[in-house]
């Protein structure tokens, strides 16, 4: 089962929907059980034959085999602190990009550990953190029949965990997974999210990344 911490937000719901459509069992989490139930119903309505459930974040952390963290950066440290014990020994997929906005312009926030993913690894030290999916539009993910024409750069210090998440990424129609090397490279992908958002504003579009030459 794939769990989503922050599953009520658009990125968490969008990824949950795509994996549900691909045949994976998904569980959406929140600090509010009612909000988690509402998000799960929303996903299930677009994937009626899928295995979709809901629970509090702590329940998701206990029950899921792979756990996605898709909360706002400001809430990340506290959220992971609250669930780090049941996360021990599991792969944690970090979707968070640390961003700030001023007059509609996005900028990357400097993180002491180097990246949001490295911060997550420092908090959930008994888990294996993999950084991925930061650059995919949540809006596009939530449109079930839209093909996602994008690469997903996957960064991790554990080769097996990285490969597992790369395989998972390619269950989404149109996605190609790219080996991004160690977790220290996650900072560059996270920063790219700010660039894409600013491009989107300029072009009134939803841009994505494609890496050529490999």
Secondary structure by P-SEA (a helix, b strand, c coil): cbbbcccccaaaaaaaaaaaaabbbbbbbcccaaaaaaaaaaaaaaccccccccccaaaaaacccbbbbbccccccaaaaaacccccccbbbbbccccccccccbbbbbbbccccaaaaaaaaaccbbbbbccccccccccccccccccbbbbbbcccaaaaaaaaaaaaccccbbbbbcccccaaaaaaaaaaaaaaaaaaacbbbbbbbccc
